């Protein structure tokens, strides 16, 4: 038999208790902020430092799945739509693609099957540079001097990428313009110099007049689709899709240092240049200026978040800082020394969505999920092994479309 217990409050008692609850629990000026949860279509893909283990994390459900890549220690890149991620293994002449099974459509997303490996693989020799523009994908093979081209729409249909010769084999750089041309480094066949950048079409033919600007080295590149920037010892080489080129000199304070790594933040619409000695600088190729980011000269990792809006900087002392990618203003910083081992010895990788930061902990086999506004830890994924590279794929959206 089910027993029901009722408590009867007589009027006087009820009045007293009601007053007590009102005075103790109610605060008309208090605003309760609901805890932020991750978007339902966000996925984190994590590659192991040495093994072929791959982990797909669903932070909304606090769930994970395991897969196996062809090779361990790959570098990960999201495609333009965010649906796929490329696993680039230069040492093994391999590029393969993983499908999140989630496709973004403006303000909502669709589930497209289950997470799995795509059909397409690339046989580029020593692939090292990966570039996307919309659904277009291009990989530069350092060992064969070729562009290896494909499109997201072909990743479940074609077995391989299309190889396009564009010059001699070298440790190069490439970006894709929105007009379907490519700006690619071109190195002299003998000797160390000169280097230049040329623009080619999808058939590998140079378009426009060759540039007369030559430099002694090229490393690092980024683009907004119409303007590209390349790092060189002589300055930032600005290349426009129209074919115009210009060398922007560094500030005198750089000395012999040069920005050899460059990134573009799509939402912030800014470029970030990096150098282990010169530090972090926001590069404005229109105004031709270099602005130090937070005065930081020593860092272990600096990346835009997945949307390209905020800049995450992890310093050697374990401090994590977040900057507004458009203005360079600091939003928050916090020491993570209680969460992570010595970050200077085993450098973590990190990414972020609109609401959370994700950082790998190879020493302890974990991925930490932090609140982006406070940097407080919200969850830890125990994945085992030595989790290293991490990218966000899927969509930072919660709506599910009906078409």
C-alpha positions as CSV (number, residue, x, y, z in Angstrom):
1,X,0.0,0.0,0.0
2,X,1.3,3.5,-0.9
3,X,1.5,5.8,2.1
4,X,0.8,9.5,1.6
5,X,1.9,11.9,4.3
6,X,0.3,15.4,4.5
7,X,1.4,18.3,6.6
8,X,-1.3,20.7,7.7
9,X,-0.3,24.3,8.4
10,X,-2.7,26.2,10.6
11,X,-3.1,29.9,9.7
12,X,-0.8,31.4,12.3
13,X,2.0,28.9,11.6
14,X,1.6,29.4,7.8
15,X,1.9,33.1,8.2
16,X,5.1,32.9,10.3
17,X,6.7,30.4,7.9
18,X,5.7,32.3,4.9
19,X,7.4,35.4,6.3
20,X,10.5,33.5,7.2
21,X,10.8,32.0,3.7
22,X,10.2,35.4,2.2
23,X,12.9,37.2,4.2
24,X,15.5,34.4,3.9
25,X,15.1,33.2,0.3
26,X,13.9,36.1,-1.7
27,X,16.1,38.8,-3.0
28,X,14.4,41.0,-5.5
29,X,17.7,42.6,-6.6
30,X,19.4,39.3,-7.2
31,X,19.8,38.1,-10.7
32,X,20.4,34.4,-11.1
33,X,22.5,33.7,-14.2
34,X,21.9,30.2,-15.5
35,X,25.0,28.1,-16.0
36,X,26.2,28.1,-19.6
37,X,26.0,24.8,-21.4
38,X,27.8,23.9,-24.6
39,X,26.0,24.0,-27.9
40,X,24.5,20.6,-28.8
41,X,26.3,20.3,-32.2
42,X,29.8,21.1,-30.9
43,X,32.3,18.3,-31.2
44,X,35.9,18.2,-30.2
45,X,38.3,16.0,-32.1
46,X,41.5,15.0,-30.3
47,X,44.5,13.2,-31.8
48,X,47.1,11.4,-29.7
49,X,50.7,12.5,-29.6
50,X,52.1,9.1,-30.7
51,X,49.4,6.5,-31.1
52,X,46.7,6.2,-33.7
53,X,43.9,6.8,-31.1
54,X,41.4,9.5,-31.9
55,X,38.7,10.7,-29.5
56,X,35.5,12.5,-30.5
57,X,34.1,14.5,-27.6
58,X,30.5,15.6,-27.2
59,X,30.7,18.2,-24.4
60,X,27.0,18.8,-24.2
61,X,26.4,15.2,-23.3
62,X,29.8,14.8,-21.6
63,X,30.3,11.7,-23.9
64,X,33.1,10.4,-26.0
65,X,33.7,8.0,-28.9
66,X,37.0,6.4,-30.0
67,X,38.3,5.9,-33.5
68,X,41.6,4.9,-35.1
69,X,43.6,7.1,-37.5
70,X,46.1,5.7,-40.0
71,X,49.0,7.3,-38.2
72,X,49.7,8.9,-34.9
73,X,50.8,12.4,-34.1
74,X,48.9,14.1,-37.0
75,X,48.2,17.8,-37.2
76,X,44.5,18.6,-37.3
77,X,42.7,21.2,-39.4
78,X,39.0,22.0,-39.6
79,X,37.5,22.4,-43.1
80,X,35.7,25.6,-44.1
81,X,32.3,24.3,-43.1
82,X,33.5,22.7,-39.9
83,X,31.9,19.4,-40.8
84,X,35.2,17.7,-41.5
85,X,38.7,17.7,-40.0
86,X,41.9,16.9,-41.9
87,X,44.6,14.7,-40.3
88,X,47.9,15.7,-41.9
89,X,50.9,13.5,-41.3
90,X,53.9,14.8,-43.2
91,X,56.2,12.1,-42.0
92,X,53.9,9.5,-43.5
93,X,52.9,11.3,-46.7
94,X,49.3,11.1,-45.5
95,X,46.2,13.3,-45.4
96,X,42.8,11.8,-44.4
97,X,39.5,13.4,-43.4
98,X,37.1,12.8,-40.5
99,X,33.4,13.5,-40.8
100,X,31.7,14.9,-37.7
101,X,28.3,14.0,-39.1
102,X,27.1,17.5,-38.5
103,X,26.4,20.2,-41.1
104,X,25.8,23.8,-40.3
105,X,23.1,25.8,-42.1
106,X,23.2,29.4,-41.1
107,X,21.5,29.6,-37.7
108,X,21.0,25.9,-37.3
109,X,22.6,22.6,-38.0
110,X,21.6,19.1,-39.4
111,X,22.8,15.7,-38.4
112,X,24.2,14.0,-41.5
113,X,24.7,10.3,-40.6
114,X,27.2,9.1,-38.0
115,X,30.8,10.3,-37.3
116,X,33.2,8.4,-39.5
117,X,36.2,8.6,-41.8
118,X,35.6,10.0,-45.3
119,X,36.7,8.2,-48.4
120,X,39.2,10.7,-49.7
121,X,42.9,10.5,-48.9
122,X,45.8,12.4,-50.3
123,X,49.1,11.0,-51.3
124,X,51.0,14.3,-51.1
125,X,54.7,13.9,-50.4
126,X,55.5,15.5,-47.1
127,X,52.2,17.5,-46.8
128,X,52.7,20.4,-44.4
129,X,50.4,23.3,-45.4
130,X,46.6,23.1,-45.4
131,X,44.3,25.8,-46.7
132,X,40.6,26.2,-47.1
133,X,38.3,28.8,-48.6
134,X,34.6,27.9,-48.4
135,X,34.3,24.3,-49.3
136,X,37.6,24.3,-51.3
137,X,40.6,22.4,-49.8
138,X,44.2,22.6,-50.9
139,X,47.3,20.9,-49.5
140,X,50.9,21.8,-50.4
141,X,53.3,18.9,-50.6
142,X,56.8,20.0,-49.5
143,X,58.3,16.9,-51.1
144,X,56.7,17.1,-54.5
145,X,56.0,20.8,-55.1
146,X,52.4,20.1,-55.9
147,X,49.0,21.4,-54.7
148,X,46.6,18.6,-53.8
149,X,43.1,19.9,-54.3
150,X,39.6,18.7,-53.4
151,X,36.2,19.9,-52.2
152,X,34.2,19.0,-49.2
153,X,31.4,17.8,-51.5
154,X,33.8,15.1,-52.9
155,X,35.2,13.7,-49.6
156,X,32.8,10.8,-49.6
157,X,32.9,10.3,-53.4
158,X,36.6,10.6,-54.6
159,X,39.3,8.3,-53.4
160,X,42.1,10.8,-53.7
161,X,42.8,14.5,-54.2
162,X,43.8,16.1,-57.5
163,X,47.6,16.7,-57.8
164,X,48.6,20.0,-59.5
165,X,52.3,20.8,-60.1
166,X,53.1,24.4,-59.1
167,X,56.9,24.4,-58.8
168,X,59.9,22.7,-57.2
169,X,59.8,20.8,-54.0
170,X,60.4,23.0,-50.9
171,X,59.1,23.7,-47.5
172,X,56.5,26.0,-48.8
173,X,53.4,28.0,-48.0
174,X,50.0,28.4,-49.7
175,X,46.6,30.1,-49.3
176,X,43.4,29.9,-51.2
177,X,41.7,33.1,-52.4
178,X,37.9,33.5,-52.7
179,X,38.3,33.8,-56.5
180,X,39.5,30.2,-56.7
181,X,43.2,31.1,-57.3
182,X,46.1,30.2,-55.0
183,X,49.0,32.2,-53.7
184,X,51.9,29.8,-53.3
185,X,55.6,30.2,-52.5
186,X,58.0,29.7,-55.3
187,X,61.6,28.9,-54.4
188,X,64.7,28.9,-56.7
189,X,65.5,25.4,-57.8
190,X,69.1,25.7,-56.6
191,X,70.5,27.5,-53.5
192,X,68.6,29.1,-50.6
193,X,67.3,32.2,-52.4
194,X,65.4,33.9,-53.9
195,X,61.9,33.2,-52.8
196,X,58.8,34.8,-54.2
197,X,55.0,34.3,-54.1
198,X,53.1,33.6,-57.3
199,X,49.4,33.2,-58.0
200,X,48.2,30.1,-59.9
201,X,44.9,28.8,-61.0
202,X,43.4,25.3,-60.3
203,X,45.5,23.9,-63.2
204,X,48.7,25.2,-61.7
205,X,49.2,27.9,-64.3
206,X,50.6,31.3,-63.1
207,X,48.1,34.1,-63.6
208,X,49.0,37.7,-64.0
209,X,52.5,39.2,-64.2
210,X,55.2,37.7,-62.0
211,X,56.1,39.7,-59.0
212,X,59.5,41.4,-58.8
213,X,59.6,41.1,-55.0
214,X,62.1,38.5,-53.8
215,X,62.9,37.5,-50.2
216,X,65.3,35.2,-48.5
217,X,62.7,32.9,-46.9
218,X,59.0,32.5,-46.5
219,X,57.2,30.8,-43.5
220,X,53.7,31.4,-42.2
221,X,50.7,32.6,-44.1
222,X,47.1,33.6,-43.6
223,X,44.3,35.2,-45.7
224,X,40.9,36.8,-45.4
225,X,40.0,35.6,-48.9
226,X,41.1,38.7,-50.8
227,X,44.4,39.7,-49.1
228,X,47.1,37.2,-48.0
229,X,50.0,37.8,-45.7
230,X,53.2,35.8,-45.7
231,X,56.0,35.9,-43.1
232,X,59.5,36.7,-44.4
233,X,62.7,38.0,-42.8
234,X,62.4,41.2,-44.8
235,X,58.9,42.0,-43.6
236,X,55.3,40.9,-44.1
237,X,54.6,40.2,-47.8
238,X,51.1,41.4,-48.6
239,X,49.6,39.7,-51.6
240,X,46.2,40.6,-53.1
241,X,44.0,38.3,-55.1
242,X,44.3,40.9,-57.9
243,X,48.0,40.1,-58.1
244,X,49.4,43.2,-56.4
245,X,52.2,42.6,-53.9
246,X,53.9,44.8,-51.3
247,X,56.5,44.2,-48.6
248,X,55.6,45.8,-45.2
249,X,58.7,46.3,-43.1
250,X,58.8,45.3,-39.4
251,X,59.3,47.9,-36.7
252,X,62.9,48.6,-35.8
253,X,62.2,47.1,-32.3
254,X,62.0,43.7,-34.0
255,X,65.7,43.7,-34.7
256,X,66.5,40.5,-36.7
257,X,63.3,38.8,-35.5
258,X,60.5,38.1,-38.0
259,X,56.9,36.8,-37.8
260,X,57.2,33.3,-39.0
261,X,53.7,32.1,-38.0
262,X,50.4,33.9,-39.0
263,X,46.7,33.4,-38.4
264,X,43.5,35.1,-39.5
265,X,40.4,35.5,-37.2
266,X,37.4,35.3,-39.5
267,X,34.9,36.9,-37.0
268,X,37.4,39.5,-35.6
269,X,38.7,40.2,-39.2
270,X,42.2,40.6,-37.9
271,X,45.6,39.0,-38.5
272,X,47.9,37.7,-35.7
273,X,51.6,37.3,-36.2
274,X,53.8,35.2,-33.9
275,X,57.5,34.8,-33.1
276,X,59.1,33.0,-30.1
277,X,61.3,36.1,-29.4
278,X,59.4,39.1,-30.9
279,X,56.2,37.8,-29.3
280,X,52.6,38.3,-30.5
281,X,51.5,41.2,-32.8
282,X,48.3,42.1,-34.5
283,X,49.1,42.8,-38.1
284,X,47.1,45.3,-40.1
285,X,48.1,44.9,-43.7
286,X,45.9,48.0,-44.8
287,X,47.3,50.4,-42.2
288,X,50.7,48.6,-42.4
289,X,51.0,48.5,-38.6
290,X,52.1,46.0,-35.9
291,X,50.5,46.2,-32.5
292,X,51.8,44.1,-29.6
293,X,49.1,41.8,-28.1
294,X,49.2,42.4,-24.3
295,X,52.9,43.1,-24.4
296,X,53.5,39.3,-24.5
297,X,56.9,38.2,-25.7
298,X,57.1,34.7,-24.2
299,X,54.3,32.2,-24.9
300,X,53.8,28.5,-25.5
301,X,50.6,28.6,-27.5
302,X,48.5,31.4,-29.2
303,X,45.4,30.7,-31.3
304,X,42.1,32.2,-32.3
305,X,39.1,30.4,-31.0
306,X,37.1,28.3,-33.5
307,X,35.0,31.3,-34.7
308,X,38.1,33.5,-35.1
309,X,36.8,36.0,-32.6
310,X,38.9,35.7,-29.5
311,X,42.6,35.0,-29.1
312,X,43.8,32.5,-26.5
313,X,47.3,32.8,-25.2
314,X,49.0,30.2,-22.9
315,X,52.2,31.5,-21.4
316,X,55.1,29.5,-20.2
317,X,54.2,30.2,-16.5
318,X,50.8,28.5,-17.0
319,X,48.8,31.6,-17.3
320,X,45.9,31.5,-19.8
321,X,44.7,34.8,-21.2
322,X,41.9,35.6,-23.5
323,X,41.9,38.7,-25.7
324,X,39.3,40.3,-27.9
325,X,40.6,39.4,-31.4
326,X,39.2,42.6,-32.9
327,X,40.5,45.2,-30.4
328,X,43.3,43.3,-28.6
329,X,41.8,44.1,-25.3
330,X,42.3,41.6,-22.5
331,X,39.1,39.9,-21.4
332,X,40.4,37.6,-18.6
333,X,43.5,35.7,-17.5
334,X,44.0,33.0,-14.9
335,X,46.8,30.7,-13.8
336,X,46.3,27.0,-14.7
337,X,49.2,25.7,-12.8
338,X,46.9,23.8,-10.4
339,X,45.3,22.1,-13.3
340,X,48.1,21.4,-15.7
341,X,51.7,20.1,-15.2
342,X,54.6,22.2,-16.5
343,X,53.2,23.6,-19.7
344,X,56.7,24.6,-20.9
345,X,57.8,21.0,-21.0
346,X,54.8,19.4,-22.5
347,X,52.9,22.2,-24.3
348,X,49.1,21.7,-24.4
349,X,47.0,22.4,-27.4
350,X,43.7,24.4,-27.0
351,X,40.6,25.6,-28.8
352,X,37.5,27.4,-27.7
353,X,33.8,27.8,-28.7
354,X,31.6,30.8,-27.8
355,X,31.2,29.6,-24.2
356,X,34.0,27.2,-23.3
357,X,37.8,26.6,-23.6
358,X,39.2,23.1,-24.2
359,X,42.8,22.3,-23.4
360,X,44.7,19.0,-23.7
361,X,46.7,17.5,-20.9
362,X,49.0,14.9,-22.4
363,X,50.8,14.0,-19.2
364,X,47.6,12.9,-17.4
365,X,45.6,11.7,-20.5
366,X,42.9,14.4,-20.1
367,X,41.1,17.1,-21.9
368,X,39.9,20.0,-19.6
369,X,36.7,21.9,-20.3
370,X,36.8,25.5,-18.9
371,X,34.1,28.2,-18.7
372,X,35.3,30.8,-21.2
373,X,34.1,33.7,-19.1
374,X,35.7,32.6,-15.8
375,X,38.2,30.0,-16.9
376,X,36.9,27.7,-14.1
377,X,37.0,24.0,-14.9
378,X,33.6,22.6,-15.7
379,X,34.4,19.1,-16.8
380,X,37.3,16.7,-17.4
381,X,37.4,14.1,-20.2
382,X,39.6,11.2,-19.3
383,X,40.7,9.9,-22.7
384,X,44.0,8.1,-21.8
385,X,47.2,8.0,-23.8
386,X,48.7,11.4,-24.6
387,X,46.1,13.7,-26.1
388,X,47.7,16.4,-28.2
389,X,46.1,18.2,-31.1
390,X,42.5,19.3,-30.7
391,X,40.0,21.0,-33.0
392,X,36.4,21.9,-32.8
393,X,34.2,20.4,-35.6
394,X,30.5,20.2,-36.1
395,X,28.7,23.6,-35.4
396,X,28.6,26.0,-32.5
397,X,24.8,26.0,-32.9
398,X,22.0,24.4,-30.9
399,X,19.1,24.6,-33.4
400,X,18.1,21.6,-35.5
401,X,16.5,22.6,-38.8
402,X,13.4,21.1,-40.3
403,X,14.4,21.1,-44.0
